[in-house]
Amino acid sequence: MKKEINIAVELDKNQVPEKITWNAQDAGLNNPAHCRAMLLSLWDNDNKQTLKLDLWTKDMTVDEMKLFFYETLVTMADTFESATKEDKISGDFRDFCAYFAEKMDIETKEK
């Protein structure tokens, strides 16, 4: 079985992202969804390194970027714990997420 995830990036004349859309077979979307930023990390097992693609549109605000990073960090803590069962360090990571939110003045659902 094969599944596809499609990401399209429209660039302005200076090669700056103006529009990012994505869709996936299992996403339940009728049309591609729009987003303002994406962080894509892929593990290259042959070279033992992470390949990254980080993009954001020129419409992405600083406050949106702060919230985007906060939510990404929390998700990383959850994913790490799920994958490794390392609950102690995952808790420490979540503590950092709370610190990050406080320093960035982000309203979180935990408050």
C-alpha positions, -999 to +999 in steps of 0.1 A: +000+000+000+012+035-008-001+068+006+008+103-007+012+136+010+013+166-013+027+200-005+026+229-030+045+261-024+039+292-046+067+317-047+069+354-055+094+368-080+121+368-052+115+331-044+098+339-011+068+316-003+035+334-008+012+304-004+016+269+010-011+242+005-011+206+014-033+175+011-031+138+020-052+108+011-062+102+047-066+139+057-103+140+049-100+171+029-120+178-003-095+205-014-059+213-004-056+231+029-038+264+032-012+270+058+013+298+065+042+277+078+056+242+078+085+223+094+093+191+077+120+168+092+130+135+077+154+110+091+182+099+066+192+066+080+221+061+055+238+093+067+224+093+103+211+129+100+180+149+098+169+165+065+148+196+070+126+218+051+113+249+070+091+273+051+068+302+061+049+327+040+055+364+042+020+367+057+030+347+088+031+370+118+056+369+146+029+360+171+017+332+149+053+319+146+057+319+184+025+299+188+034+276+159+068+268+176+052+263+210+026+239+196+054+221+176+075+217+207+047+203+227+039+178+199+076+168+198+075+161+235+044+139+231+058+121+200+091+115+218+074+100+248+051+078+226+081+066+206+105+060+234+085+057+266+110+081+282+084+099+304+109+117+326+128+136+299+095+141+280+082+158+312+113+180+313+107+189+276+071+199+285+085+220+313+106+238+287+075+243+266+058+260+295+089+282+300+089+290+263+052+300+264+058+322+294+088+339+279+070+344+245+038+356+263+018+328+247-017+319+261-018+282+264-047+258+270-031+246+302-035+280+319 
